[in-house]
């Protein structure tokens, strides 16, 4: 579905660039993710903002983290950067 077909003003695109899933509990190595975020103006097609954000898990993940577990942190970092 195109963003303009639902009258959206902006299109938010995310792409996982790198993901390391590690056995954190016994290796003491954190899971890691790097995500690219881009915001486009749907009317002009112009890129408004973009960033690459990274995050790591803690050492006690109790079964391991998944890529979606890092989304709130990386999106928050991106939005904080936009608001500065």
PyMOL Python script that loads the backbone (N, CA, C, O; Angstrom):
from pymol import cmd

cmd.read_pdbstr("""\
ATOM      1  N   UNK A   1       0.851  -1.178   0.000  1.00  0.00           N
ATOM      2  CA  UNK A   1       0.000   0.000   0.000  1.00  0.00           C
ATOM      3  C   UNK A   1       0.893   1.236   0.000  1.00  0.00           C
ATOM      4  O   UNK A   1       1.858   1.310   0.761  1.00  0.00           O
ATOM      5  N   UNK A   2       0.578   2.180  -0.832  1.00  0.00           N
ATOM      6  CA  UNK A   2       1.340   3.422  -0.865  1.00  0.00           C
ATOM      7  C   UNK A   2       0.861   4.362   0.225  1.00  0.00           C
ATOM      8  O   UNK A   2      -0.332   4.446   0.514  1.00  0.00           O
ATOM      9  N   UNK A   3       1.808   5.067   0.825  1.00  0.00           N
ATOM     10  CA  UNK A   3       1.467   5.994   1.910  1.00  0.00           C
ATOM     11  C   UNK A   3       0.520   7.080   1.428  1.00  0.00           C
ATOM     12  O   UNK A   3      -0.375   7.489   2.167  1.00  0.00           O
ATOM     13  N   UNK A   4       0.702   7.554   0.204  1.00  0.00           N
ATOM     14  CA  UNK A   4      -0.161   8.621  -0.295  1.00  0.00           C
ATOM     15  C   UNK A   4      -1.591   8.135  -0.534  1.00  0.00           C
ATOM     16  O   UNK A   4      -2.521   8.943  -0.511  1.00  0.00           O
ATOM     17  N   UNK A   5      -1.787   6.837  -0.762  1.00  0.00           N
ATOM     18  CA  UNK A   5      -3.133   6.318  -1.007  1.00  0.00           C
ATOM     19  C   UNK A   5      -3.985   6.316   0.258  1.00  0.00           C
ATOM     20  O   UNK A   5      -5.209   6.219   0.170  1.00  0.00           O
ATOM     21  N   UNK A   6      -3.376   6.418   1.411  1.00  0.00           N
ATOM     22  CA  UNK A   6      -4.139   6.489   2.661  1.00  0.00           C
ATOM     23  C   UNK A   6      -4.043   7.882   3.278  1.00  0.00           C
ATOM     24  O   UNK A   6      -4.327   8.073   4.460  1.00  0.00           O
ATOM     25  N   UNK A   7      -3.638   8.853   2.456  1.00  0.00           N
ATOM     26  CA  UNK A   7      -3.554  10.265   2.856  1.00  0.00           C
ATOM     27  C   UNK A   7      -2.543  10.499   3.982  1.00  0.00           C
ATOM     28  O   UNK A   7      -2.721  11.406   4.795  1.00  0.00           O
ATOM     29  N   UNK A   8      -1.498   9.697   4.030  1.00  0.00           N
ATOM     30  CA  UNK A   8      -0.445   9.903   5.024  1.00  0.00           C
ATOM     31  C   UNK A   8       0.461  11.045   4.566  1.00  0.00           C
ATOM     32  O   UNK A   8       0.759  11.167   3.378  1.00  0.00           O
ATOM     33  N   UNK A   9       0.888  11.862   5.490  1.00  0.00           N
ATOM     34  CA  UNK A   9       1.794  12.958   5.160  1.00  0.00           C
ATOM     35  C   UNK A   9       3.244  12.509   5.172  1.00  0.00           C
ATOM     36  O   UNK A   9       4.084  13.073   4.471  1.00  0.00           O
ATOM     37  N   UNK A  10       3.534  11.486   5.975  1.00  0.00           N
ATOM     38  CA  UNK A  10       4.910  11.026   6.124  1.00  0.00           C
ATOM     39  C   UNK A  10       4.978   9.511   6.020  1.00  0.00           C
ATOM     40  O   UNK A  10       4.028   8.805   6.359  1.00  0.00           O
ATOM     41  N   UNK A  11       6.104   9.033   5.552  1.00  0.00           N
ATOM     42  CA  UNK A  11       6.379   7.602   5.484  1.00  0.00           C
ATOM     43  C   UNK A  11       7.628   7.334   6.306  1.00  0.00           C
ATOM     44  O   UNK A  11       8.681   7.925   6.068  1.00  0.00           O
ATOM     45  N   UNK A  12       7.504   6.445   7.267  1.00  0.00           N
ATOM     46  CA  UNK A  12       8.610   6.073   8.154  1.00  0.00           C
ATOM     47  C   UNK A  12       9.105   4.703   7.707  1.00  0.00           C
ATOM     48  O   UNK A  12       8.349   3.732   7.730  1.00  0.00           O
ATOM     49  N   UNK A  13      10.379   4.618   7.298  1.00  0.00           N
ATOM     50  CA  UNK A  13      10.951   3.375   6.787  1.00  0.00           C
ATOM     51  C   UNK A  13      12.074   2.933   7.718  1.00  0.00           C
ATOM     52  O   UNK A  13      12.926   3.735   8.101  1.00  0.00           O
ATOM     53  N   UNK A  14      12.069   1.659   8.076  1.00  0.00           N
ATOM     54  CA  UNK A  14      13.143   1.127   8.919  1.00  0.00           C
ATOM     55  C   UNK A  14      13.765  -0.084   8.234  1.00  0.00           C
ATOM     56  O   UNK A  14      13.097  -0.828   7.515  1.00  0.00           O
ATOM     57  N   UNK A  15      15.053  -0.259   8.475  1.00  0.00           N
ATOM     58  CA  UNK A  15      15.769  -1.395   7.893  1.00  0.00           C
ATOM     59  C   UNK A  15      16.842  -1.858   8.872  1.00  0.00           C
ATOM     60  O   UNK A  15      17.674  -1.063   9.310  1.00  0.00           O
ATOM     61  N   UNK A  16      16.823  -3.144   9.213  1.00  0.00           N
ATOM     62  CA  UNK A  16      17.862  -3.701  10.080  1.00  0.00           C
ATOM     63  C   UNK A  16      19.118  -3.880   9.238  1.00  0.00           C
ATOM     64  O   UNK A  16      19.112  -4.606   8.244  1.00  0.00           O
ATOM     65  N   UNK A  17      20.189  -3.215   9.642  1.00  0.00           N
ATOM     66  CA  UNK A  17      21.455  -3.311   8.928  1.00  0.00           C
ATOM     67  C   UNK A  17      22.351  -4.407   9.481  1.00  0.00           C
ATOM     68  O   UNK A  17      23.127  -5.024   8.751  1.00  0.00           O
ATOM     69  N   UNK A  18      22.230  -4.640  10.801  1.00  0.00           N
ATOM     70  CA  UNK A  18      23.093  -5.634  11.441  1.00  0.00           C
ATOM     71  C   UNK A  18      22.410  -6.163  12.696  1.00  0.00           C
ATOM     72  O   UNK A  18      21.832  -5.396  13.466  1.00  0.00           O
ATOM     73  N   UNK A  19      22.480  -7.479  12.899  1.00  0.00           N
ATOM     74  CA  UNK A  19      21.907  -8.103  14.083  1.00  0.00           C
ATOM     75  C   UNK A  19      22.845  -9.200  14.543  1.00  0.00           C
ATOM     76  O   UNK A  19      23.223 -10.070  13.758  1.00  0.00           O
ATOM     77  N   UNK A  20      23.221  -9.164  15.810  1.00  0.00           N
ATOM     78  CA  UNK A  20      24.040 -10.223  16.418  1.00  0.00           C
ATOM     79  C   UNK A  20      23.255 -10.832  17.562  1.00  0.00           C
ATOM     80  O   UNK A  20      23.025 -10.188  18.585  1.00  0.00           O
ATOM     81  N   UNK A  21      22.848 -12.070  17.382  1.00  0.00           N
ATOM     82  CA  UNK A  21      22.117 -12.799  18.418  1.00  0.00           C
ATOM     83  C   UNK A  21      23.115 -13.706  19.125  1.00  0.00           C
ATOM     84  O   UNK A  21      23.626 -14.659  18.536  1.00  0.00           O
ATOM     85  N   UNK A  22      23.387 -13.410  20.378  1.00  0.00           N
ATOM     86  CA  UNK A  22      24.410 -14.152  21.117  1.00  0.00           C
ATOM     87  C   UNK A  22      23.813 -14.875  22.309  1.00  0.00           C
ATOM     88  O   UNK A  22      22.752 -14.494  22.805  1.00  0.00           O
ATOM     89  N   UNK A  23      24.476 -15.896  22.759  1.00  0.00           N
ATOM     90  CA  UNK A  23      24.067 -16.638  23.959  1.00  0.00           C
ATOM     91  C   UNK A  23      24.543 -15.843  25.177  1.00  0.00           C
ATOM     92  O   UNK A  23      25.490 -16.227  25.864  1.00  0.00           O
ATOM     93  N   UNK A  24      23.868 -14.742  25.419  1.00  0.00           N
ATOM     94  CA  UNK A  24      24.305 -13.748  26.399  1.00  0.00           C
ATOM     95  C   UNK A  24      24.497 -14.307  27.804  1.00  0.00           C
ATOM     96  O   UNK A  24      25.463 -13.957  28.482  1.00  0.00           O
ATOM     97  N   UNK A  25      23.583 -15.177  28.251  1.00  0.00           N
ATOM     98  CA  UNK A  25      23.630 -15.649  29.634  1.00  0.00           C
ATOM     99  C   UNK A  25      24.926 -16.386  29.960  1.00  0.00           C
ATOM    100  O   UNK A  25      25.445 -16.250  31.069  1.00  0.00           O
ATOM    101  N   UNK A  26      25.452 -17.154  29.031  1.00  0.00           N
ATOM    102  CA  UNK A  26      26.676 -17.891  29.336  1.00  0.00           C
ATOM    103  C   UNK A  26      27.922 -17.285  28.699  1.00  0.00           C
ATOM    104  O   UNK A  26      29.026 -17.524  29.187  1.00  0.00           O
ATOM    105  N   UNK A  27      27.783 -16.513  27.633  1.00  0.00           N
ATOM    106  CA  UNK A  27      28.956 -15.930  26.976  1.00  0.00           C
ATOM    107  C   UNK A  27      29.300 -14.550  27.526  1.00  0.00           C
ATOM    108  O   UNK A  27      30.424 -14.073  27.369  1.00  0.00           O
ATOM    109  N   UNK A  28      28.327 -13.916  28.169  1.00  0.00           N
ATOM    110  CA  UNK A  28      28.455 -12.537  28.665  1.00  0.00           C
ATOM    111  C   UNK A  28      28.723 -11.539  27.542  1.00  0.00           C
ATOM    112  O   UNK A  28      29.301 -10.478  27.773  1.00  0.00           O
ATOM    113  N   UNK A  29      28.299 -11.884  26.321  1.00  0.00           N
ATOM    114  CA  UNK A  29      28.366 -10.982  25.173  1.00  0.00           C
ATOM    115  C   UNK A  29      26.943 -10.527  24.846  1.00  0.00           C
ATOM    116  O   UNK A  29      26.038 -11.353  24.724  1.00  0.00           O
ATOM    117  N   UNK A  30      26.747  -9.235  24.705  1.00  0.00           N
ATOM    118  CA  UNK A  30      25.419  -8.672  24.466  1.00  0.00           C
ATOM    119  C   UNK A  30      24.955  -8.906  23.033  1.00  0.00           C
ATOM    120  O   UNK A  30      25.763  -8.970  22.107  1.00  0.00           O
ATOM    121  N   UNK A  31      23.623  -9.033  22.866  1.00  0.00           N
ATOM    122  CA  UNK A  31      23.034  -8.980  21.534  1.00  0.00           C
ATOM    123  C   UNK A  31      23.221  -7.551  21.035  1.00  0.00           C
ATOM    124  O   UNK A  31      23.252  -6.609  21.827  1.00  0.00           O
ATOM    125  N   UNK A  32      23.347  -7.393  19.718  1.00  0.00           N
ATOM    126  CA  UNK A  32      23.554  -6.059  19.154  1.00  0.00           C
ATOM    127  C   UNK A  32      22.690  -5.887  17.914  1.00  0.00           C
ATOM    128  O   UNK A  32      22.434  -6.836  17.173  1.00  0.00           O
ATOM    129  N   UNK A  33      22.248  -4.647  17.710  1.00  0.00           N
ATOM    130  CA  UNK A  33      21.479  -4.321  16.511  1.00  0.00           C
ATOM    131  C   UNK A  33      21.878  -2.939  16.006  1.00  0.00           C
ATOM    132  O   UNK A  33      22.201  -2.042  16.784  1.00  0.00           O
ATOM    133  N   UNK A  34      21.848  -2.791  14.690  1.00  0.00           N
ATOM    134  CA  UNK A  34      22.024  -1.501  14.033  1.00  0.00           C
ATOM    135  C   UNK A  34      20.869  -1.360  13.046  1.00  0.00           C
ATOM    136  O   UNK A  34      20.655  -2.226  12.198  1.00  0.00           O
ATOM    137  N   UNK A  35      20.126  -0.256  13.166  1.00  0.00           N
ATOM    138  CA  UNK A  35      18.932  -0.031  12.356  1.00  0.00           C
ATOM    139  C   UNK A  35      19.037   1.325  11.672  1.00  0.00           C
ATOM    140  O   UNK A  35      19.505   2.296  12.267  1.00  0.00           O
ATOM    141  N   UNK A  36      18.596   1.384  10.413  1.00  0.00           N
ATOM    142  CA  UNK A  36      18.529   2.645   9.676  1.00  0.00           C
ATOM    143  C   UNK A  36      17.069   3.082   9.627  1.00  0.00           C
ATOM    144  O   UNK A  36      16.192   2.288   9.286  1.00  0.00           O
ATOM    145  N   UNK A  37      16.808   4.344   9.967  1.00  0.00           N
ATOM    146  CA  UNK A  37      15.468   4.917   9.916  1.00  0.00           C
ATOM    147  C   UNK A  37      15.472   6.106   8.966  1.00  0.00           C
ATOM    148  O   UNK A  37      16.399   6.916   8.979  1.00  0.00           O
ATOM    149  N   UNK A  38      14.428   6.209   8.140  1.00  0.00           N
ATOM    150  CA  UNK A  38      14.283   7.324   7.211  1.00  0.00           C
ATOM    151  C   UNK A  38      12.829   7.780   7.252  1.00  0.00           C
ATOM    152  O   UNK A  38      11.914   6.957   7.296  1.00  0.00           O
ATOM    153  N   UNK A  39      12.620   9.103   7.238  1.00  0.00           N
ATOM    154  CA  UNK A  39      11.282   9.684   7.146  1.00  0.00           C
ATOM    155  C   UNK A  39      11.205  10.448   5.828  1.00  0.00           C
ATOM    156  O   UNK A  39      12.065  11.274   5.522  1.00  0.00           O
ATOM    157  N   UNK A  40      10.149  10.154   5.042  1.00  0.00           N
ATOM    158  CA  UNK A  40       9.918  10.823   3.765  1.00  0.00           C
ATOM    159  C   UNK A  40       8.630  11.638   3.827  1.00  0.00           C
ATOM    160  O   UNK A  40       7.672  11.246   4.493  1.00  0.00           O
ATOM    161  N   UNK A  41       8.613  12.773   3.130  1.00  0.00           N
ATOM    162  CA  UNK A  41       7.400  13.541   2.897  1.00  0.00           C
ATOM    163  C   UNK A  41       6.694  12.865   1.724  1.00  0.00           C
ATOM    164  O   UNK A  41       7.259  12.794   0.633  1.00  0.00           O
ATOM    165  N   UNK A  42       5.481  12.370   1.920  1.00  0.00           N
ATOM    166  CA  UNK A  42       4.805  11.617   0.861  1.00  0.00           C
ATOM    167  C   UNK A  42       4.354  12.493  -0.301  1.00  0.00           C
ATOM    168  O   UNK A  42       4.146  11.994  -1.407  1.00  0.00           O
ATOM    169  N   UNK A  43       4.199  13.795  -0.061  1.00  0.00           N
ATOM    170  CA  UNK A  43       3.729  14.687  -1.122  1.00  0.00           C
ATOM    171  C   UNK A  43       4.850  15.045  -2.096  1.00  0.00           C
ATOM    172  O   UNK A  43       4.638  15.084  -3.308  1.00  0.00           O
ATOM    173  N   UNK A  44       6.031  15.303  -1.565  1.00  0.00           N
ATOM    174  CA  UNK A  44       7.151  15.691  -2.422  1.00  0.00           C
ATOM    175  C   UNK A  44       8.110  14.536  -2.700  1.00  0.00           C
ATOM    176  O   UNK A  44       8.900  14.592  -3.643  1.00  0.00           O
ATOM    177  N   UNK A  45       8.038  13.485  -1.874  1.00  0.00           N
ATOM    178  CA  UNK A  45       8.979  12.381  -1.999  1.00  0.00           C
ATOM    179  C   UNK A  45      10.331  12.685  -1.388  1.00  0.00           C
ATOM    180  O   UNK A  45      11.251  11.869  -1.455  1.00  0.00           O
ATOM    181  N   UNK A  46      10.452  13.869  -0.787  1.00  0.00           N
ATOM    182  CA  UNK A  46      11.716  14.317  -0.206  1.00  0.00           C
ATOM    183  C   UNK A  46      12.014  13.582   1.102  1.00  0.00           C
ATOM    184  O   UNK A  46      11.126  13.347   1.921  1.00  0.00           O
ATOM    185  N   UNK A  47      13.290  13.227   1.273  1.00  0.00           N
ATOM    186  CA  UNK A  47      13.737  12.646   2.540  1.00  0.00           C
ATOM    187  C   UNK A  47      13.836  13.773   3.555  1.00  0.00           C
ATOM    188  O   UNK A  47      14.547  14.752   3.332  1.00  0.00           O
ATOM    189  N   UNK A  48      13.134  13.642   4.657  1.00  0.00           N
ATOM    190  CA  UNK A  48      13.109  14.679   5.688  1.00  0.00           C
ATOM    191  C   UNK A  48      14.190  14.448   6.732  1.00  0.00           C
ATOM    192  O   UNK A  48      14.849  15.387   7.178  1.00  0.00           O
ATOM    193  N   UNK A  49      14.364  13.195   7.115  1.00  0.00           N
ATOM    194  CA  UNK A  49      15.339  12.879   8.150  1.00  0.00           C
ATOM    195  C   UNK A  49      15.759  11.428   8.016  1.00  0.00           C
ATOM    196  O   UNK A  49      15.006  10.582   7.533  1.00  0.00           O
ATOM    197  N   UNK A  50      16.981  11.161   8.457  1.00  0.00           N
ATOM    198  CA  UNK A  50      17.442   9.775   8.496  1.00  0.00           C
ATOM    199  C   UNK A  50      18.536   9.643   9.542  1.00  0.00           C
ATOM    200  O   UNK A  50      19.220  10.611   9.878  1.00  0.00           O
ATOM    201  N   UNK A  51      18.685   8.444  10.041  1.00  0.00           N
ATOM    202  CA  UNK A  51      19.736   8.160  11.005  1.00  0.00           C
ATOM    203  C   UNK A  51      19.985   6.665  11.046  1.00  0.00           C
ATOM    204  O   UNK A  51      19.170   5.866  10.586  1.00  0.00           O
ATOM    205  N   UNK A  52      21.112   6.313  11.599  1.00  0.00           N
ATOM    206  CA  UNK A  52      21.433   4.925  11.895  1.00  0.00           C
ATOM    207  C   UNK A  52      21.606   4.841  13.404  1.00  0.00           C
ATOM    208  O   UNK A  52      22.418   5.560  13.985  1.00  0.00           O
ATOM    209  N   UNK A  53      20.837   3.955  14.034  1.00  0.00           N
ATOM    210  CA  UNK A  53      20.849   3.828  15.493  1.00  0.00           C
ATOM    211  C   UNK A  53      21.270   2.418  15.877  1.00  0.00           C
ATOM    212  O   UNK A  53      20.962   1.448  15.183  1.00  0.00           O
ATOM    213  N   UNK A  54      21.981   2.324  16.993  1.00  0.00           N
ATOM    214  CA  UNK A  54      22.442   1.027  17.495  1.00  0.00           C
ATOM    215  C   UNK A  54      22.006   0.849  18.934  1.00  0.00           C
ATOM    216  O   UNK A  54      21.796   1.819  19.661  1.00  0.00           O
ATOM    217  N   UNK A  55      21.873  -0.414  19.338  1.00  0.00           N
ATOM    218  CA  UNK A  55      21.526  -0.736  20.723  1.00  0.00           C
ATOM    219  C   UNK A  55      22.112  -2.103  21.055  1.00  0.00           C
ATOM    220  O   UNK A  55      22.375  -2.919  20.172  1.00  0.00           O
ATOM    221  N   UNK A  56      22.307  -2.330  22.343  1.00  0.00           N
ATOM    222  CA  UNK A  56      22.789  -3.626  22.824  1.00  0.00           C
ATOM    223  C   UNK A  56      21.911  -4.076  23.978  1.00  0.00           C
ATOM    224  O   UNK A  56      21.298  -3.264  24.670  1.00  0.00           O
ATOM    225  N   UNK A  57      21.865  -5.385  24.168  1.00  0.00           N
ATOM    226  CA  UNK A  57      21.062  -5.939  25.263  1.00  0.00           C
ATOM    227  C   UNK A  57      21.837  -5.870  26.568  1.00  0.00           C
ATOM    228  O   UNK A  57      23.037  -5.596  26.596  1.00  0.00           O
ATOM    229  N   UNK A  58      21.121  -6.125  27.630  1.00  0.00           N
ATOM    230  CA  UNK A  58      21.775  -6.296  28.920  1.00  0.00           C
ATOM    231  C   UNK A  58      22.333  -7.710  29.010  1.00  0.00           C
ATOM    232  O   UNK A  58      22.217  -8.483  28.059  1.00  0.00           O
ATOM    233  N   UNK A  59      22.924  -8.048  30.125  1.00  0.00           N
ATOM    234  CA  UNK A  59      23.512  -9.379  30.266  1.00  0.00           C
ATOM    235  C   UNK A  59      22.527 -10.415  30.776  1.00  0.00           C
ATOM    236  O   UNK A  59      22.753 -11.612  30.600  1.00  0.00           O
ATOM    237  N   UNK A  60      21.440  -9.985  31.403  1.00  0.00           N
ATOM    238  CA  UNK A  60      20.433 -10.929  31.897  1.00  0.00           C
ATOM    239  C   UNK A  60      19.192 -10.814  31.025  1.00  0.00           C
ATOM    240  O   UNK A  60      18.257 -10.089  31.363  1.00  0.00           O
ATOM    241  N   UNK A  61      19.179 -11.529  29.902  1.00  0.00           N
ATOM    242  CA  UNK A  61      18.068 -11.394  28.962  1.00  0.00           C
ATOM    243  C   UNK A  61      16.999 -12.462  29.141  1.00  0.00           C
ATOM    244  O   UNK A  61      15.932 -12.364  28.536  1.00  0.00           O
ATOM    245  N   UNK A  62      17.257 -13.471  29.949  1.00  0.00           N
ATOM    246  CA  UNK A  62      16.284 -14.521  30.260  1.00  0.00           C
ATOM    247  C   UNK A  62      15.646 -15.099  28.988  1.00  0.00           C
ATOM    248  O   UNK A  62      14.439 -14.973  28.779  1.00  0.00           O
ATOM    249  N   UNK A  63      16.449 -15.718  28.166  1.00  0.00           N
ATOM    250  CA  UNK A  63      15.934 -16.339  26.949  1.00  0.00           C
ATOM    251  C   UNK A  63      16.317 -15.598  25.698  1.00  0.00           C
ATOM    252  O   UNK A  63      16.009 -16.044  24.593  1.00  0.00           O
ATOM    253  N   UNK A  64      16.971 -14.495  25.848  1.00  0.00           N
ATOM    254  CA  UNK A  64      17.456 -13.773  24.680  1.00  0.00           C
ATOM    255  C   UNK A  64      16.511 -12.702  24.188  1.00  0.00           C
ATOM    256  O   UNK A  64      15.290 -12.830  24.274  1.00  0.00           O
ATOM    257  N   UNK A  65      17.100 -11.652  23.677  1.00  0.00           N
ATOM    258  CA  UNK A  65      16.333 -10.576  23.067  1.00  0.00           C
ATOM    259  C   UNK A  65      16.141 -10.894  21.589  1.00  0.00           C
ATOM    260  O   UNK A  65      16.849 -11.722  21.016  1.00  0.00           O
ATOM    261  N   UNK A  66      15.181 -10.224  20.997  1.00  0.00           N
ATOM    262  CA  UNK A  66      14.885 -10.363  19.584  1.00  0.00           C
ATOM    263  C   UNK A  66      14.986  -8.972  18.954  1.00  0.00           C
ATOM    264  O   UNK A  66      14.927  -7.975  19.674  1.00  0.00           O
ATOM    265  N   UNK A  67      15.136  -8.881  17.643  1.00  0.00           N
ATOM    266  CA  UNK A  67      15.262  -7.559  17.023  1.00  0.00           C
ATOM    267  C   UNK A  67      14.163  -6.584  17.439  1.00  0.00           C
ATOM    268  O   UNK A  67      14.444  -5.409  17.676  1.00  0.00           O
ATOM    269  N   UNK A  68      12.925  -7.048  17.531  1.00  0.00           N
ATOM    270  CA  UNK A  68      11.827  -6.145  17.881  1.00  0.00           C
ATOM    271  C   UNK A  68      11.948  -5.601  19.308  1.00  0.00           C
ATOM    272  O   UNK A  68      11.337  -4.580  19.626  1.00  0.00           O
ATOM    273  N   UNK A  69      12.714  -6.255  20.161  1.00  0.00           N
ATOM    274  CA  UNK A  69      12.906  -5.767  21.524  1.00  0.00           C
ATOM    275  C   UNK A  69      13.732  -4.484  21.559  1.00  0.00           C
ATOM    276  O   UNK A  69      13.687  -3.739  22.538  1.00  0.00           O
ATOM    277  N   UNK A  70      14.479  -4.229  20.501  1.00  0.00           N
ATOM    278  CA  UNK A  70      15.342  -3.052  20.447  1.00  0.00           C
ATOM    279  C   UNK A  70      14.677  -1.858  19.768  1.00  0.00           C
ATOM    280  O   UNK A  70      15.208  -0.748  19.815  1.00  0.00           O
ATOM    281  N   UNK A  71      13.526  -2.070  19.139  1.00  0.00           N
ATOM    282  CA  UNK A  71      12.869  -0.992  18.397  1.00  0.00           C
ATOM    283  C   UNK A  71      12.554   0.211  19.278  1.00  0.00           C
ATOM    284  O   UNK A  71      12.889   1.328  18.883  1.00  0.00           O
ATOM    285  N   UNK A  72      11.933   0.059  20.443  1.00  0.00           N
ATOM    286  CA  UNK A  72      11.618   1.253  21.239  1.00  0.00           C
ATOM    287  C   UNK A  72      12.853   2.112  21.542  1.00  0.00           C
ATOM    288  O   UNK A  72      12.784   3.338  21.453  1.00  0.00           O
ATOM    289  N   UNK A  73      13.961   1.495  21.893  1.00  0.00           N
ATOM    290  CA  UNK A  73      15.175   2.252  22.228  1.00  0.00           C
ATOM    291  C   UNK A  73      15.727   2.982  21.010  1.00  0.00           C
ATOM    292  O   UNK A  73      16.069   4.162  21.100  1.00  0.00           O
ATOM    293  N   UNK A  74      15.819   2.295  19.867  1.00  0.00           N
ATOM    294  CA  UNK A  74      16.411   2.933  18.691  1.00  0.00           C
ATOM    295  C   UNK A  74      15.495   4.009  18.112  1.00  0.00           C
ATOM    296  O   UNK A  74      15.981   5.032  17.629  1.00  0.00           O
ATOM    297  N   UNK A  75      14.179   3.797  18.151  1.00  0.00           N
ATOM    298  CA  UNK A  75      13.246   4.833  17.684  1.00  0.00           C
ATOM    299  C   UNK A  75      13.295   6.033  18.620  1.00  0.00           C
ATOM    300  O   UNK A  75      13.280   7.176  18.162  1.00  0.00           O
ATOM    301  N   UNK A  76      13.352   5.788  19.920  1.00  0.00           N
ATOM    302  CA  UNK A  76      13.445   6.887  20.884  1.00  0.00           C
ATOM    303  C   UNK A  76      14.706   7.715  20.638  1.00  0.00           C
ATOM    304  O   UNK A  76      14.661   8.945  20.674  1.00  0.00           O
ATOM    305  N   UNK A  77      15.823   7.046  20.389  1.00  0.00           N
ATOM    306  CA  UNK A  77      17.068   7.780  20.094  1.00  0.00           C
ATOM    307  C   UNK A  77      16.911   8.640  18.844  1.00  0.00           C
ATOM    308  O   UNK A  77      17.351   9.790  18.820  1.00  0.00           O
ATOM    309  N   UNK A  78      16.284   8.084  17.802  1.00  0.00           N
ATOM    310  CA  UNK A  78      16.067   8.818  16.558  1.00  0.00           C
ATOM    311  C   UNK A  78      15.174  10.037  16.789  1.00  0.00           C
ATOM    312  O   UNK A  78      15.495  11.135  16.332  1.00  0.00           O
ATOM    313  N   UNK A  79      14.068   9.851  17.487  1.00  0.00           N
ATOM    314  CA  UNK A  79      13.152  10.965  17.730  1.00  0.00           C
ATOM    315  C   UNK A  79      13.789  12.039  18.612  1.00  0.00           C
ATOM    316  O   UNK A  79      13.571  13.232  18.396  1.00  0.00           O
ATOM    317  N   UNK A  80      14.567  11.623  19.592  1.00  0.00           N
ATOM    318  CA  UNK A  80      15.282  12.602  20.424  1.00  0.00           C
ATOM    319  C   UNK A  80      16.245  13.412  19.581  1.00  0.00           C
ATOM    320  O   UNK A  80      16.374  14.622  19.768  1.00  0.00           O
ATOM    321  N   UNK A  81      16.919  12.756  18.659  1.00  0.00           N
ATOM    322  CA  UNK A  81      17.838  13.454  17.752  1.00  0.00           C
ATOM    323  C   UNK A  81      17.090  14.467  16.883  1.00  0.00           C
ATOM    324  O   UNK A  81      17.593  15.565  16.644  1.00  0.00           O
ATOM    325  N   UNK A  82      15.900  14.109  16.413  1.00  0.00           N
ATOM    326  CA  UNK A  82      15.100  15.004  15.588  1.00  0.00           C
ATOM    327  C   UNK A  82      14.646  16.245  16.347  1.00  0.00           C
ATOM    328  O   UNK A  82      14.548  17.331  15.776  1.00  0.00           O
ATOM    329  N   UNK A  83      14.371  16.077  17.631  1.00  0.00           N
ATOM    330  CA  UNK A  83      13.822  17.171  18.428  1.00  0.00           C
ATOM    331  C   UNK A  83      14.885  18.139  18.949  1.00  0.00           C
ATOM    332  O   UNK A  83      14.546  19.158  19.551  1.00  0.00           O
ATOM    333  N   UNK A  84      16.139  17.843  18.729  1.00  0.00           N
ATOM    334  CA  UNK A  84      17.199  18.743  19.225  1.00  0.00           C
ATOM    335  C   UNK A  84      17.378  19.947  18.349  1.00  0.00           C
ATOM    336  O   UNK A  84      18.226  20.794  18.630  1.00  0.00           O
TER     337      UNK A  84
END
""", "prot")
cmd.dss("prot")
cmd.show_as("cartoon", "prot")
cmd.util.cbc("prot")
cmd.orient("prot")
